[in-house]
Amino acid sequence: MAEINTASQPLAVDETPISPSRPNAARKNSLENHLMRRPERQELVEKNILLASTAAPGLQAQQKELEKHMRADSLNEKISHRPAPEALIKEGVLLEDPRSPDEKYAEAIEEEYAKREGGA
């Protein structure tokens, strides 16, 4: 059986380097040097590397997705209240209908179907 060291002497610590290369003082402090030259948070926000958000990093993706959906909802709301080309022609804003004949035909068919479904 192995003997247990019961003496008051501390065990010797092996301090040989793990890598076979010679210790290099510049390399030893490289992380510290890089951290000292690290850009400030505001600079990273300006370069669009970080989000300009105070939310936790785990929530930032969901926050960005929510903002995207809110923007889409806002645009859809504005588009739904946009006047028809016919009204703009009557008011003199447009000189002629900007839609192609195919688009006009498709819209006329949709209106006809809507009338028939509502009246049936």
DSSP file (Angstrom, degrees, kcal/mol; ACC not computed):
  #  RESIDUE AA STRUCTURE BP1 BP2  ACC     N-H-->O    O-->H-N    N-H-->O    O-->H-N    TCO  KAPPA ALPHA  PHI   PSI    X-CA   Y-CA   Z-CA
    1    1 A M              0   0    0      0, 0.0     2,-0.2     0, 0.0     0, 0.0   0.000 360.0 360.0 360.0 150.9    0.0    0.0    0.0
    2    2 A A        -     0   0    0      1,-0.1     2,-0.3     0, 0.0     0, 0.0  -0.510 360.0-118.1 -78.0 145.2    1.1    3.6   -0.6
    3    3 A E        -     0   0    0     -2,-0.2     2,-0.4     1,-0.0    -1,-0.1  -0.605  20.9-130.3 -83.3 142.7    2.1    5.6    2.3
    4    4 A I        -     0   0    0     -2,-0.3     2,-1.0     1,-0.0     3,-0.1  -0.780  23.8-117.0 -91.9 134.4    0.2    8.7    3.2
    5    5 A N        +     0   0    0     -2,-0.4     6,-0.1     1,-0.2    -1,-0.0  -0.597  43.8 163.7 -74.8 103.3    2.3   11.8    3.8
    6    6 A T        +     0   0    0     -2,-1.0    -1,-0.2     2,-0.0     2,-0.0   0.410  39.4 108.8-100.0  -0.3    1.6   12.7    7.4
    7    7 A A  S    S-     0   0    0      1,-0.1    -2,-0.0     2,-0.1     0, 0.0  -0.321  80.1-118.3 -74.0 161.5    4.5   15.0    7.8
    8    8 A S  S    S+     0   0    0      2,-0.1    -1,-0.1    -2,-0.0    -3,-0.0   0.438  81.7 110.0 -80.5   0.5    3.9   18.7    8.1
    9    9 A Q  S    S-     0   0    0      1,-0.1    -2,-0.1     3,-0.0     2,-0.1  -0.622  71.8-123.2 -78.5 132.4    5.9   19.3    4.8
   10   10 A P        -     0   0    0      0, 0.0     2,-0.1     0, 0.0    -1,-0.1  -0.405  31.0-101.9 -71.6 152.4    3.7   20.5    1.9
   11   11 A L        -     0   0    0      1,-0.1     2,-0.2    -2,-0.1     0, 0.0  -0.438  40.0-105.1 -71.1 147.3    3.8   18.4   -1.3
   12   12 A A        -     0   0    0     -2,-0.1     2,-0.5    -3,-0.1    -1,-0.1  -0.539  30.6-136.7 -75.2 138.6    5.9   19.8   -4.1
   13   13 A V        -     0   0    0     -2,-0.2     2,-0.7    -3,-0.0    -1,-0.0  -0.840  13.0-128.5 -99.7 129.8    3.9   21.3   -7.0
   14   14 A D        +     0   0    0     -2,-0.5    -2,-0.0     1,-0.1    -1,-0.0  -0.687  29.5 175.9 -78.6 114.5    5.0   20.5  -10.5
   15   15 A E        +     0   0    0     -2,-0.7    -1,-0.1     2,-0.0     3,-0.1   0.101  29.6 131.6-108.4  20.4    5.3   23.9  -12.3
   16   16 A T        -     0   0    0      1,-0.1    -2,-0.0     2,-0.0     3,-0.0  -0.517  65.6-103.6 -72.2 141.2    6.6   22.6  -15.6
   17   17 A P        -     0   0    0      0, 0.0    -1,-0.1     0, 0.0    -2,-0.0  -0.310  16.9-138.8 -67.2 149.2    4.8   24.1  -18.6
   18   18 A I  S    S+     0   0    0     -3,-0.1    -2,-0.0     2,-0.0    -3,-0.0   0.911  87.5  64.0 -72.5 -44.2    2.2   22.0  -20.4
   19   19 A S  S    S-     0   0    0      1,-0.1     0, 0.0     2,-0.1     0, 0.0  -0.544  84.8-130.6 -82.2 149.1    3.3   23.1  -23.9
   20   20 A P  S    S+     0   0    0      0, 0.0    -1,-0.1     0, 0.0    -2,-0.0   0.609  77.1 101.7 -74.6  -9.6    6.8   22.3  -25.0
   21   21 A S  S    S-     0   0    0      1,-0.1    -2,-0.1     3,-0.0     3,-0.1  -0.296  83.4 -99.3 -73.8 160.3    7.4   25.9  -26.1
   22   22 A R        -     0   0    0      1,-0.1    -1,-0.1    -2,-0.0     2,-0.1  -0.504  46.8 -94.6 -75.3 146.2    9.5   28.3  -24.0
   23   23 A P        -     0   0    0      0, 0.0     2,-0.5     0, 0.0    -1,-0.1  -0.405  40.4-159.5 -63.0 134.6    7.5   30.7  -21.8
   24   24 A N     >  -     0   0    0      1,-0.1     4,-2.1    -2,-0.1     5,-0.1  -0.976  13.1-153.6-121.5 121.7    7.1   34.0  -23.6
   25   25 A A  H  > S+     0   0    0     -2,-0.5     4,-1.4     1,-0.2    -1,-0.1   0.871  96.5  52.6 -63.7 -37.8    6.3   37.1  -21.5
   26   26 A A  H  4 S+     0   0    0      1,-0.2    -1,-0.2     2,-0.2     3,-0.1   0.899 112.6  44.5 -65.9 -39.8    4.5   38.9  -24.4
   27   27 A R  H >4 S+     0   0    0      1,-0.2     3,-1.2     2,-0.2     4,-0.4   0.843 106.4  61.1 -72.8 -32.3    2.3   35.9  -25.0
   28   28 A K  H 3< S+     0   0    0     -4,-2.1     3,-0.3     1,-0.3    -1,-0.2   0.858 113.2  35.9 -62.7 -35.3    1.6   35.5  -21.3
   29   29 A N  T 3X S+     0   0    0     -4,-1.4     4,-2.3     1,-0.2    -1,-0.3   0.208  85.5 107.3-102.1  13.9    0.1   38.9  -21.1
   30   30 A S  H <> S+     0   0    0     -3,-1.2     4,-2.6     1,-0.2     5,-0.2   0.892  78.4  50.4 -64.6 -40.0   -1.6   38.9  -24.5
   31   31 A L  H  > S+     0   0    0     -4,-0.4     4,-2.5    -3,-0.3    -1,-0.2   0.931 111.2  49.0 -62.9 -44.0   -5.2   38.5  -23.2
   32   32 A E  H  > S+     0   0    0      1,-0.2     4,-1.8    -4,-0.2    -1,-0.2   0.908 111.7  49.6 -61.7 -41.3   -4.7   41.4  -20.8
   33   33 A N  H  X S+     0   0    0     -4,-2.3     4,-1.3     2,-0.2    -2,-0.2   0.906 111.4  48.5 -64.6 -42.0   -3.3   43.5  -23.6
   34   34 A H  H  < S+     0   0    0     -4,-2.6     4,-0.2     1,-0.2    -2,-0.2   0.900 110.3  51.5 -65.6 -40.2   -6.3   42.7  -25.9
   35   35 A L  H >< S+     0   0    0     -4,-2.5     3,-0.9     1,-0.2    -1,-0.2   0.850 106.5  54.1 -66.0 -33.2   -8.7   43.4  -23.1
   36   36 A M  H 3< S+     0   0    0     -4,-1.8    -1,-0.2     1,-0.2    -2,-0.2   0.833 112.1  44.5 -68.6 -31.2   -7.1   46.8  -22.5
   37   37 A R  T 3< S+     0   0    0     -4,-1.3    -1,-0.2    -3,-0.2    -2,-0.2   0.298  84.3 129.6 -94.6   8.4   -7.5   47.7  -26.3
   38   38 A R    <   -     0   0    0     -3,-0.9    -3,-0.1    -4,-0.2    -4,-0.0  -0.399  64.1-110.9 -65.8 137.1  -11.1   46.4  -26.4
   39   39 A P        -     0   0    0      0, 0.0    -1,-0.1     0, 0.0    -2,-0.0  -0.291  34.6-101.7 -68.7 154.9  -13.5   48.9  -28.0
   40   40 A E     >  -     0   0    0      1,-0.1     4,-1.6     4,-0.0     3,-0.2  -0.313  29.5-111.3 -71.3 159.0  -16.2   50.6  -25.8
   41   41 A R  H  > S+     0   0    0      1,-0.2     4,-2.1     2,-0.2     9,-0.2   0.897 116.6  55.6 -59.1 -43.4  -19.8   49.4  -25.9
   42   42 A Q  H  > S+     0   0    0      1,-0.2     4,-2.3     2,-0.2    -1,-0.2   0.876 105.5  52.0 -60.8 -38.2  -21.0   52.6  -27.6
   43   43 A E  H  > S+     0   0    0      1,-0.2     4,-1.5     2,-0.2    -1,-0.2   0.894 109.5  49.5 -64.6 -39.5  -18.5   52.2  -30.5
   44   44 A L  H  <>S+     0   0    0     -4,-1.6     5,-2.8     2,-0.2     6,-1.3   0.843 110.3  51.0 -68.9 -32.6  -19.7   48.6  -31.0
   45   45 A V  H ><5S+     0   0    0     -4,-2.1     3,-1.6     4,-0.2    -2,-0.2   0.913 108.2  51.9 -68.2 -42.5  -23.3   49.9  -31.1
   46   46 A E  H 3<5S+     0   0    0     -4,-2.3    -2,-0.2     1,-0.3    -1,-0.2   0.821 109.6  49.4 -63.3 -31.4  -22.4   52.5  -33.7
   47   47 A K  T 3<5S-     0   0    0     -4,-1.5    -1,-0.3    -5,-0.1    -2,-0.2   0.341 115.5-117.8 -88.6   7.0  -20.8   49.8  -35.9
   48   48 A N  T < 5S+     0   0    0     -3,-1.6    -3,-0.2     2,-0.2    -2,-0.1   0.790  83.4 119.4  59.9  31.5  -24.0   47.7  -35.5
   49   49 A I  S   <S+     0   0    0     -5,-2.8     2,-0.3     1,-0.2    -4,-0.2   0.837  77.5  31.7 -87.4 -40.6  -22.1   44.9  -33.8
   50   50 A L  S    S-     0   0    0     -6,-1.3     2,-0.2    -9,-0.2    -2,-0.2  -0.851  91.8-110.9-111.8 152.7  -24.2   45.2  -30.6
   51   51 A L        -     0   0    0     -2,-0.3     2,-1.9    -3,-0.1    -6,-0.1  -0.559  24.0-122.2 -78.5 146.6  -27.8   46.1  -30.4
   52   52 A A  S    S+     0   0    0     -2,-0.2     2,-0.3    -7,-0.1    -1,-0.1  -0.530  72.6 121.5 -85.0  70.3  -28.7   49.5  -28.8
   53   53 A S        -     0   0    0     -2,-1.9    -2,-0.1     2,-0.1     7,-0.1  -0.965  59.7-153.5-136.8 148.0  -30.8   47.8  -26.2
   54   54 A T        +     0   0    0     -2,-0.3    -1,-0.1     2,-0.1    -2,-0.0   0.381  66.1 111.7 -98.3   2.4  -30.9   47.6  -22.4
   55   55 A A  S    S-     0   0    0      1,-0.1    -2,-0.1     2,-0.1     5,-0.1  -0.319  82.8 -88.1 -72.2 157.9  -32.6   44.2  -22.5
   56   56 A A    >>  -     0   0    0      1,-0.1     3,-2.0     3,-0.1     4,-0.9  -0.354  38.5-114.7 -62.6 146.1  -30.9   41.0  -21.4
   57   57 A P  T 34 S+     0   0    0      0, 0.0     4,-0.5     0, 0.0     3,-0.4   0.811 116.3  58.8 -55.4 -31.4  -28.9   39.4  -24.2
   58   58 A G  T 34 S+     0   0    0      1,-0.2     4,-0.3     2,-0.1     3,-0.1   0.717 110.8  42.2 -70.7 -19.2  -31.2   36.3  -24.1
   59   59 A L  T <> S+     0   0    0     -3,-2.0     4,-2.4     1,-0.1    -1,-0.2   0.523  89.6  87.6-102.4  -8.5  -34.2   38.6  -24.8
   60   60 A Q  H  X S+     0   0    0     -4,-0.9     4,-2.4    -3,-0.4     5,-0.2   0.853  86.1  52.9 -65.2 -35.2  -32.7   40.7  -27.5
   61   61 A A  H  > S+     0   0    0     -4,-0.5     4,-2.1     2,-0.2    -1,-0.2   0.917 112.1  45.7 -65.3 -42.0  -33.5   38.4  -30.4
   62   62 A Q  H  > S+     0   0    0     -4,-0.3     4,-2.4     2,-0.2    -2,-0.2   0.875 111.5  52.8 -68.4 -36.4  -37.2   38.3  -29.3
   63   63 A Q  H  X S+     0   0    0     -4,-2.4     4,-2.3     2,-0.2    -2,-0.2   0.914 109.6  48.5 -63.7 -42.4  -37.2   42.1  -28.9
   64   64 A K  H  X S+     0   0    0     -4,-2.4     4,-2.0     2,-0.2    -2,-0.2   0.900 111.5  49.8 -64.3 -40.9  -35.8   42.5  -32.4
   65   65 A E  H  X S+     0   0    0     -4,-2.1     4,-2.2     2,-0.2    -2,-0.2   0.898 110.2  50.8 -64.5 -41.0  -38.5   40.1  -33.8
   66   66 A L  H  X S+     0   0    0     -4,-2.4     4,-2.5     1,-0.2    -2,-0.2   0.916 109.4  50.3 -63.0 -43.9  -41.3   42.1  -31.9
   67   67 A E  H  X S+     0   0    0     -4,-2.3     4,-2.2     1,-0.2    -1,-0.2   0.889 109.5  52.2 -61.0 -39.1  -40.0   45.4  -33.3
   68   68 A K  H  X S+     0   0    0     -4,-2.0     4,-2.1     2,-0.2    -2,-0.2   0.921 111.5  45.3 -63.1 -44.9  -40.1   43.8  -36.8
   69   69 A H  H  X S+     0   0    0     -4,-2.2     4,-2.5     2,-0.2    -2,-0.2   0.874 111.5  52.6 -68.3 -36.5  -43.7   42.7  -36.4
   70   70 A M  H  X S+     0   0    0     -4,-2.5     4,-2.3     2,-0.2    -1,-0.2   0.903 109.6  49.4 -65.0 -39.9  -44.8   46.0  -34.9
   71   71 A R  H  X S+     0   0    0     -4,-2.2     4,-2.3     2,-0.2    -2,-0.2   0.906 111.4  49.2 -64.2 -41.8  -43.3   47.8  -37.9
   72   72 A A  H  X S+     0   0    0     -4,-2.1     4,-2.5     2,-0.2    -2,-0.2   0.907 111.2  49.6 -64.9 -41.6  -45.1   45.4  -40.3
   73   73 A D  H  X S+     0   0    0     -4,-2.5     4,-2.2     2,-0.2    -2,-0.2   0.900 110.4  50.8 -62.8 -41.0  -48.4   46.0  -38.5
   74   74 A S  H  X S+     0   0    0     -4,-2.3     4,-2.1     2,-0.2    -2,-0.2   0.919 111.8  46.7 -63.6 -44.0  -47.9   49.7  -38.7
   75   75 A L  H  X S+     0   0    0     -4,-2.3     4,-2.6     1,-0.2    -2,-0.2   0.905 111.5  51.2 -65.8 -41.1  -47.2   49.7  -42.4
   76   76 A N  H  X S+     0   0    0     -4,-2.5     4,-2.0     1,-0.2    -1,-0.2   0.891 109.4  51.3 -63.0 -38.3  -50.2   47.4  -43.1
   77   77 A E  H  X S+     0   0    0     -4,-2.2     4,-0.9     2,-0.2    -1,-0.2   0.921 112.1  46.0 -63.4 -44.1  -52.4   49.7  -41.1
   78   78 A K  H >< S+     0   0    0     -4,-2.1     3,-0.5     1,-0.2    -2,-0.2   0.895 112.3  50.8 -66.3 -39.7  -51.2   52.7  -43.2
   79   79 A I  H >< S+     0   0    0     -4,-2.6     3,-1.4     1,-0.2    -1,-0.2   0.863 103.6  59.0 -66.5 -35.0  -51.6   50.8  -46.4
   80   80 A S  H 3< S+     0   0    0     -4,-2.0    -1,-0.2     1,-0.3    -2,-0.2   0.783 107.9  46.2 -66.5 -24.6  -55.1   49.8  -45.6
   81   81 A H  T << S+     0   0    0     -4,-0.9    -1,-0.3    -3,-0.5    -2,-0.2   0.338  85.0 119.8 -97.3   6.5  -56.1   53.5  -45.3
   82   82 A R  S <  S-     0   0    0     -3,-1.4    -3,-0.0    -4,-0.2     2,-0.0  -0.510  70.2-111.9 -71.9 136.5  -54.4   54.5  -48.5
   83   83 A P        -     0   0    0      0, 0.0    -1,-0.1     0, 0.0    -2,-0.1  -0.317  32.9-104.4 -68.4 153.0  -56.8   56.0  -51.1
   84   84 A A     >  -     0   0    0      1,-0.1     4,-1.8     4,-0.0     3,-0.4  -0.356  28.9-111.7 -71.8 155.1  -57.6   54.0  -54.3
   85   85 A P  H  > S+     0   0    0      0, 0.0     4,-2.1     0, 0.0     9,-0.2   0.853 117.3  59.5 -57.9 -33.7  -56.0   55.2  -57.5
   86   86 A E  H  > S+     0   0    0      1,-0.2     4,-2.2     2,-0.2     5,-0.1   0.908 105.1  48.6 -61.7 -41.1  -59.4   56.2  -58.9
   87   87 A A  H  > S+     0   0    0     -3,-0.4     4,-1.8     1,-0.2    -1,-0.2   0.887 111.0  50.3 -66.6 -38.0  -59.8   58.7  -55.9
   88   88 A L  H  X>S+     0   0    0     -4,-1.8     5,-2.0     2,-0.2     6,-1.3   0.849 109.2  51.3 -69.1 -32.9  -56.4   60.1  -56.6
   89   89 A I  H ><5S+     0   0    0     -4,-2.1     3,-0.7     4,-0.2    -2,-0.2   0.914 109.7  50.1 -67.2 -42.7  -57.1   60.6  -60.3
   90   90 A K  H 3<5S+     0   0    0     -4,-2.2    -2,-0.2     1,-0.2    -1,-0.2   0.859 111.1  49.0 -63.2 -35.8  -60.4   62.4  -59.4
   91   91 A E  H 3<5S-     0   0    0     -4,-1.8    -1,-0.2    -5,-0.1    -2,-0.2   0.586 115.8-116.6 -81.0  -9.7  -58.5   64.7  -57.0
   92   92 A G  T <<5S+     0   0    0     -3,-0.7    -3,-0.2    -4,-0.6    -2,-0.1   0.566  84.6 116.6  87.0   9.4  -55.8   65.4  -59.6
   93   93 A V  S   <S+     0   0    0     -5,-2.0     2,-0.4    -6,-0.2    -4,-0.2   0.910  79.0  37.2 -74.7 -42.2  -53.0   63.8  -57.7
   94   94 A L        -     0   0    0     -6,-1.3    -2,-0.3    -9,-0.2    -1,-0.1  -0.859  66.5-155.7-107.7 144.9  -52.5   61.2  -60.4
   95   95 A L  S    S+     0   0    0     -2,-0.4     2,-0.3     1,-0.3    -1,-0.1   0.844  79.9   1.5 -85.0 -36.9  -52.8   61.8  -64.1
   96   96 A E  S    S-     0   0    0      0, 0.0    -1,-0.3     0, 0.0   -10,-0.0  -0.954  92.0 -78.9-146.0 164.8  -53.6   58.2  -65.0
   97   97 A D        -     0   0    0     -2,-0.3   -11,-0.0     1,-0.2    -2,-0.0  -0.499  34.0-154.1 -68.2 121.6  -54.0   54.9  -63.2
   98   98 A P        +     0   0    0      0, 0.0    -1,-0.2     0, 0.0     2,-0.1   0.589  64.0 100.2 -76.0  -8.6  -50.6   53.5  -62.4
   99   99 A R  S    S-     0   0    0      1,-0.1    -2,-0.0     2,-0.1     0, 0.0  -0.467  76.7-117.0 -79.1 149.7  -51.8   49.9  -62.4
  100  100 A S     >  -     0   0    0     -2,-0.1     4,-2.3     1,-0.1     5,-0.2  -0.366  30.3-105.7 -75.5 162.6  -51.3   47.6  -65.4
  101  101 A P  H  > S+     0   0    0      0, 0.0     4,-2.4     0, 0.0     5,-0.2   0.863 122.1  54.8 -58.4 -35.3  -54.3   46.3  -67.3
  102  102 A D  H  > S+     0   0    0      2,-0.2     4,-2.5     1,-0.2     5,-0.2   0.911 108.0  48.2 -64.6 -41.3  -53.7   42.9  -65.7
  103  103 A E  H  > S+     0   0    0      2,-0.2     4,-2.3     1,-0.2    -1,-0.2   0.907 111.8  49.7 -65.7 -41.0  -53.8   44.3  -62.2
  104  104 A K  H  X S+     0   0    0     -4,-2.3     4,-2.3     2,-0.2    -2,-0.2   0.917 111.9  48.7 -62.1 -42.9  -57.0   46.2  -63.0
  105  105 A Y  H  X S+     0   0    0     -4,-2.4     4,-2.3     2,-0.2    -2,-0.2   0.918 110.9  49.8 -63.7 -44.8  -58.6   43.1  -64.4
  106  106 A A  H  X S+     0   0    0     -4,-2.5     4,-2.1     1,-0.2    -1,-0.2   0.898 112.2  48.1 -62.5 -40.4  -57.5   41.0  -61.4
  107  107 A E  H  X S+     0   0    0     -4,-2.3     4,-2.3     2,-0.2    -1,-0.2   0.890 110.0  52.2 -68.0 -38.2  -59.0   43.6  -59.0
  108  108 A A  H  X S+     0   0    0     -4,-2.3     4,-2.2     2,-0.2    -2,-0.2   0.896 109.9  49.3 -63.9 -39.5  -62.2   43.8  -61.0
  109  109 A I  H  X S+     0   0    0     -4,-2.3     4,-2.6     2,-0.2     5,-0.2   0.920 110.4  50.3 -65.3 -43.6  -62.6   40.0  -60.8
  110  110 A E  H  X S+     0   0    0     -4,-2.1     4,-2.2     1,-0.2    -2,-0.2   0.904 111.0  49.2 -61.3 -41.4  -62.0   40.1  -57.0
  111  111 A E  H  X S+     0   0    0     -4,-2.3     4,-2.2     2,-0.2    -1,-0.2   0.900 110.8  50.5 -64.6 -40.3  -64.6   42.8  -56.6
  112  112 A E  H  X S+     0   0    0     -4,-2.2     4,-2.3     2,-0.2    -2,-0.2   0.919 111.0  47.9 -64.7 -43.5  -67.1   40.8  -58.6
  113  113 A Y  H  X S+     0   0    0     -4,-2.6     4,-2.8     1,-0.2     5,-0.2   0.902 110.6  52.4 -61.9 -40.6  -66.5   37.7  -56.6
  114  114 A A  H  X S+     0   0    0     -4,-2.2     4,-2.1     1,-0.2    -2,-0.2   0.898 109.5  49.2 -63.7 -39.8  -66.9   39.7  -53.4
  115  115 A K  H  X S+     0   0    0     -4,-2.2     4,-2.1     2,-0.2    -1,-0.2   0.926 112.9  47.0 -63.6 -44.3  -70.2   41.1  -54.6
  116  116 A R  H  X S+     0   0    0     -4,-2.3     4,-1.4     2,-0.2    -2,-0.2   0.896 113.4  47.4 -68.0 -40.2  -71.5   37.7  -55.5
  117  117 A E  H  < S+     0   0    0     -4,-2.8    -1,-0.2     1,-0.2    -2,-0.2   0.893 115.8  45.1 -67.9 -38.2  -70.5   36.1  -52.3
  118  118 A G  H  < S+     0   0    0     -4,-2.1    -2,-0.2    -5,-0.2    -1,-0.2   0.820 117.8  43.6 -73.7 -31.1  -72.0   38.9  -50.2
  119  119 A G  H  <        0   0    0     -4,-2.1    -1,-0.2     1,-0.2    -2,-0.2   0.622 360.0 360.0 -89.9 -14.3  -75.2   39.0  -52.2
  120  120 A A     <        0   0    0     -4,-1.4    -1,-0.2    -5,-0.2    -2,-0.1   0.480 360.0 360.0 -80.7 360.0  -75.8   35.2  -52.4
